[in-house]
Amino acid sequence: MTLPLNPAMAATDPPPVMEARRWLQGAIFPADRPLINVSQAAPVDPPPLGLRQALADAALHNDAAHLYGPVLGLPELRAEIAAQWSAAYDGTIDDSQVAITQGCNQAFTAVMSTLAGSGDEVILPTPWYFNHKMWLDMQGVTTVPLPAGPGLIPQAEDAARLITPRTRAIVLVSPNNPGGVEYPAETLAAFRDLARAHDLALIVDETYRDFDARSGRPHDLFTDPDWDDTLIQLYSFSKAYRLTGHRVGAIIASTARLAEVEKFLDTVAICPSQLGQIGALWGMRNLAQWVAGERDEILSRRAAMVSGFAALPDWKLLGCGAYFAYVEHPFDMASDALAKQLVHDASLLMLPGTMFQPPGNPDGRRQLRIAFANVDATGITEMFRRLAAFRP
C-alpha cells in the first residue's frame, strides 16, 4: 500500500544543501587535503560570549522565556527593529508594521501565503534563491523566471513584460543570494514603481544587509511615506548574530498584511522562539561594534575572492558580495557533475548553478555558487590552489 502524496510536493526538488551533503557519503579526504565546505551560507561559530550569556540568563531566570509568546513576536523586539530601521533607512516604521518569525525562510512563506495561491504567478530573478522557488512549487504557484542579465542586476523593464493578470508579486534579494551583488537604489525604486503601478507586492529580502559594502542606507524605499502599500521587507538575525539555530527572522509590512500573516504563523508555529528573540534583542542593543567587525572580515574575504578569480583567467566571476561568489567555470561539463567531481578530486563542496536556475537552463550548467563567508583567508587561498590545479 502506498499512501497519497501531494503532487505539488512530489514535484518539488529536494533541498539543495541536503542533497549536496549526500555527495560526501563514501568520499575520502586525505589528511593533507581536508574538505573545504563552501556549500552553505551559515556562520560556523557560535554567537559571541555576551549574547550566549544573555541567552543562558534568560533560560535560567526568565520564566516567560519558556512559555508561548505573542504570535507576531515580542513587543520589545518589534519596537527595537522599528526604531533602528527608521533611523537606518531615514523612514518611518512603526512597531505595528513589524512581525517576528522563525527565521527568514518562514518570513517568506508567511508573506507569500497571504499573497498567492495555486495558479497564481510570482516573478523571481534568476539565478534565484532555491528555497523561494521550492515554497512556490509546494503551493502550486507558478514561478516566472526573470533573467538577471549582465552584472546579475535584474531590470524592471524586463519584469514588466512578464506581468500577467495572475501575477501577485515580484521578489528581490539584495545583497543577493546566490549572486552576491548589491542592487542599486535606482533598481529597487524602479521595481517599486513597477509593482505599485500593477498593484503587486514587492518583496525585498535583505537577509545580508549587515554585510553590504556600501555606506549609508542601501535604498530609499522606506523614505516613501506610503511604502507599505507595496513594499514588504524580509530580514534574518541568523547571519549578523550567529543565531542560525535559534531561528529568528522579521517581516516589515503594513499592519493589514501582518494581520493576515498572523493567521499563518499561529497555525504553523504559534509564536517565534522566545529565547531566540531575547538573543536578537540583546544583540541589537549591544553588538553594533561587533557586527561592524564581522562586516569588515566578510569584506576582506570578498576582496580575497575577487583577487583569487582574477588570477584564474579561465574562470569568470559573475557576482561577489555578502556571503557569496557566483562564477562561471571553464570546463566542458555540466556544473552538477563538476560539483560532484570536485568533492572527490579536490575536496571542495560547492553548489552547482543548476540548483539556482530553471531546469535545462544552459546558464546553470556553467555556474557555481561559493559561500566564501564560511572559510578564512587561509582556506580561501587553499581553495584557489585546488581550483587552479583541478583537471576534470
N, C-alpha and C positions, 0 to 999 in steps of 0.2 A: 504494500500500500504506500502510495506517495501522497503526502499532504500537499494542499494547494500552495502555490507561490504567486505572490503578486507579480504580474507580468512586468510592471514598471521596475520593480526591484530586481527581477531577473535580468532585465536589460541594462542595468546599471553596472558600470565597470567596477572591479574590485578596488579597494583603497590603494592608491599607488605606493605609498610609503610601506605599507604592509607587504605588498607584492614584491617590492624591491628587497625587503628584508629576507624574503624566502629565497632569494638568489644566493644568500650566504650559506644556506644549508649544504653541507658537504664540501664547502670551499676550504682550502688550506692556505693559511697566510704565514709565510716564512718569518722566522724571528727577526730577520733584518729587513722585512718588508711588511710591517703590520698594516691592518686595514685602516684606511683613511675614509671616514664616512661623511660625505657631503651631500647626503640624500634628503635630510630633513631639516627644516628651519626651526630649530628649537635650541634654547640655551642648554648646555650640558652641565652647568654648575648650578648649585642651589642658590637661593636668594642670599643677599648679604646678611651678616650675622644679626644686625639690629632688627631687620624685618623678621628673621626667624625667631628672635627673642619676643617680638611683639605677638607673633602667632602663638608661641608657647604660653605666654602670659594669658592671652585670651582663652586658650584651651583650658588652662588651669583655673582661671579666676572669673571668667565672664560666662555665667550660666546661659545667657541668651545666645551665645555663640553655638550652642548645641541644639537650638530649637528652630522651628520654622520661623522665617522672617517674612517681610513684605515681598510679594511676588515680583514687583518691579525693582527690588533692591533696597539696601539700607539708605534711609534719608540722608545721613551724613555723607555717604559716598556720592550720591546723586548731586547733592549740593556742592561738594568739592569739585566734581567734574564740571558742573555748570559754571562755577566761578573761574576755575583755571582755563577752561575752554573760551569763555567770554574774553578773558584777558589775552590769551594767546592768539585768537583769531580776530580780535577787535570787533566782536559782535555781541549780541545779546542772546544768551541762552539761559533759560530758566530751569530749575531743578525738575519741574514737571515735564520737561522735554528730554529727560534722561532716564534710561532704564538700564539695569544691570542684568547680565546674562551669564550662563555657564560657558564662558569662552566666546570668542568672536564667531566661530562656526555656528553656534546656536543663535547668535545675534542675526546672522544671515538667514538661517532657516525660519526664525521667528518673523522677521520682517517680510520675507518672501511669502510666507504662509498667509499674510494679510493682503498680499498684492496679486498673486497669480495662482490659478488652479489648472487642472487638466485642460489642455487645448490652448491655453494662453501662450504667449511668447515673451521671452526676455533676451535682450541683446547683451552678449558677453564679448569683449575684445579677446582676440587670440594673439599669443598664447594665453590661455585662461588658467585661473586657479582651479584645480581639478575638483575640490570639494564643492565649489559653487555649481559646477556642471553636474556633479553627482546628485546634489539635492534636487535640482530641476528635473533630472531624469527620473528620480524616485517619485516625484509628484506628477509626472506626465506633462510637465511644462516643456515646451519646445525651446531649446537653446538656439538662438540665431547668432552665428559667429560673425564678428566684426574684425577682419584682419587689421592688426595694428600698423603694419607697414614700416617704412624706414624709421629707424630710431625707436621702434616699438611704441610710438605715440599714436593712439587712435585719433581719428579725425571726426568731428561732429557731422561734417557734410557727408561723410561715408555712412555714418549711422542713420542719417535722415532717409537715405534710400532703402533702408531695411525696415522702417516702421510700417506696420500694417494695423488694421483695426483690432488685431489680437495682441498687439504689443502692450506690455504693462510696465516695464522698467528697463533702464539701462544701468549696468553695473560697471564701476571702475574701481581699480585697486591702485593706490598711489601712496608711497613708493610701491612699485609693482611686484607682485608675486605671480609668475616666476621671473619676469624680465628685469627687475631691479631698477627700472627707470623711474624718475620722478616727473610726474606730469606737470607741465607749465600751468600757472594760474589761468592763463588765457584759454587753455584747452578745457579745463574744468568749467570755466564760465560759459564757454560755447556749448558744452554738453548740458549745463543747467538751463540755458536759454532754449535749447532744442527740446529738452524734456518738458519744460514749462509750456512751450507752445503747443505740445501734443498731449498735455495732461498726463504725463508719465512721471514715475518716480525716478529720481537719480540717486542711486545708492553708491556712496563713496566709502570704500573700505580703506581705513587709514591705520591698519594694524602696525605698520612700520614707521609711523610719523616721528617717533622719537629718534630715528636714525637718518632722517632727511639731511642731506649735505648742505642744504641752503639755510641761510639765517633768516630770521623773521618768519611771519606766517606764510605757509606754502600756497595759500589761495585766499580769495576774498569772498567765498561763498557765504560765510556767516555774517559778513557786513551788510548783506541784503536784509532789510527788516522783515521781509516776507519769505525768508529762506525756508521755513518749514512747510510751505505749500508744495515744495518739490524735492528738497534735499533730505536724504536720510544718511547719516554718517554712522559707520561701524568702527569699533576700536577694541583692542586687546591689551590686557595687562600682562600677558604671558611673557612677552619679549623684554619690555622695559624693566620689570622687576623679577624676572625669572620665576614667574608663578604658573608655569605650564601645568603642573599637577593640580593646582587649585582651581583652574578653570574660571577665570573672571574676564568678562567682556562687557561691552557697553553699546547701547543704541542711543543716538541723538536724533530726535524726530519730533513731529508735532504731538501734542498731548492726545489728540484724537487718534492718531496712529498707534500710540502706545497703549491706549485703551483696548485696541484690538490685539496688540502684541501680548497684553496681559492674559488674554484667553489662552493663547498658545502656551505661554510659559507656565501657567497654572496647571495645564494639562500634562506637560512633559517633565517638569522639574519641581513644581510648586514654588520654589524660591531658589535663588543662587546660593552657593556655598557661603555660609556666614563667615567662616574663618578666612576664606579667600578674599572676601570683601574687606574684612578687617585689615588683612595684609595689604591690599591695594590702597586703602585709605591711608594707612601708615606710610606707605611708600610715597604717595602723592605729597604728603605733608613733610617728609623728612629726607627724601632721596634725590632731590633735584640735582645736587652736585655730583652724586654718584652716577646718576643716569647720564649726565654730561660726559663723565669719564668713559662710560660704556660706549657712548656715541663716538667719542674720539677713537676708541680702539677699533670699532667697526669701520670707521672711515679710513683708518690706517690699513686695515685688511683689504678694503676696497681698492686702495691705491696699489697694494701689492698684487691684486688680481689684474688690474689694468696693465701694470708693468710686466707681469708674467706673460700675459697673452700677446703683448707687443713683441716679446721675444720668441713667440711661436707663430710665425707669419702664415703658416698653413691653416691655422685656426682663426675664426672670426668672432670677435667679441661683439655681440648684438646689443647687450644691455648690461649694466653693472650698477648696483646700489643696494642700500639697505642690507639684506642678508644674502643677496643672490647675484650670481653672474649667469647670463644666458648666452650660450655660444653655439656657433656652427662648426661642426667637426669636418675634417678634410677627407674622410675615408669613404670608400665605395661600399658602404653597408648601411643598413637602417640603424637608427640610433638605439632602438630597443635591443637589437642583437649586440651592438657595440657596448652598451652599458653592461650587459651580462658578461661579455668577454673581459672588460676592464676589471671586473671583480676578480677573476681568476688569474689574469696575466699581469695586472698592475696593482692589485689590492686597493682598488678605488671603487667606491659605491656612490654613484650619482644617478639622477633620474633622466630618462630619455624624453626628448621633445614630443614623442608620440603620446605621452601622458598629459600634454598640455594643448593639444590640437585635435581637431575633429578627425575621426577615423579616415585613414587613407590620405590625409593631407601631406603633400610632399615636403613641406617645410619641417614638419615634425620629425621626419626621417633623418634630417640633417642636424637636429638641435639637441642640446643637453642643458639641464639646469644644475648649477653647482651652488650649494648652500654653504658659502665660504665662512659665514659667521661662526661655524662650529669648529673651525681649526685656527690655530695661532699662526704667527709668521713662519715659524719653523715648519709647521705642517703644510702651509701653502707652498713654500719653497720645494718641499719634497714632492708635493702633488705635481708641480710643474716639471720636476726632474723626471717623474714617471711618465707624464704625458709626452714629453719630448722623446723618451726612449721607446715608447709603445709603437709596435707594428702589428696590425691585425693579421 
